[in-house]
Amino acid sequence: MGMFDYVRSSYPLPEAFTGVLQTKDIEDFYSGTMSNYYIDPAGYLWVGNYAGTSTFETIEEDDPRYSSDKPYLNYE
């Protein structure tokens, strides 16, 4: 419970579908949960692609930011 996909729509939907929409039924389509979908005014379903929008860096021992006392903090 609680792991829904959220759908925002600019397409005119029937009256029963107003406000924030939730679904678990799109998982087979994009195979994911807790995603945000958008239905554009033409009725097309969109999902955001956030690939490449974040970085992960391991701080090596020769870096001045490296901490041997707290090795779990040697990431950014």
N, C-alpha and C positions, 0 to 999 in steps of 0.2 A: 504494500500500500504506500502511496505517496510518491511513487516514481512514475510520473506522468510526462508525456510530451505535451507542450503547450502550443496552441494554434491561435494566431491572430489573423483576422480576415478583413480584407477590404472589399471582398466580394459579397454581394447581397445574398445572405443565407436565410433559410426559413426562420420564422420568429422564435422557434424553440432554441435556436443556436445563437444566443447573444452573450455578450460579456466575454470572459476568459474561457476558452474551450480547452478541454483536456482529453487526451486519448492514450490508450495503450495499444491500439490496433495498428499503428504505423510501423511497429518494430520490424516486421518482415520486409517492409518496403525499404527502409534505410538501416535496419538492424541496429537500433540504439534506443536509449531511454533518456529522459530528461532533456530532450532536444526542443528547440524553438522553431516552429514552422510558420510560414506566412502564406496566405492565399491572396494573390494580387487581384486587382479589380477585374482582370480578364478571367479569373478562375484558376490560374496556374498555381500549383503548390511549390513553394520554395523552402529550402533549408540552408542556413548559413554554413559556409566553409571557412573555418578558422585555422586551417593548416598553415603553419609558418608564421603565426602571429605571436608566438612566444619563444623564448630561448631558455636553454638550460646550460649552465656552465659549472664544471667541476673545478674547484680551486686546488691547484697542485701544491706540493710541499715547497717548491722554490718561489712561490708567490708570497709577497709580504702580507697578504690578507689571510694566509693559511693559519689555522689554529690547531696545534697538536692536542691541546686540552679539550677541545670540543670538535671532534672530527665530523660530527653530524651537521655542523654549521659551515662546512667547506663546500657549499653549493650556492649558486645564485640563479 
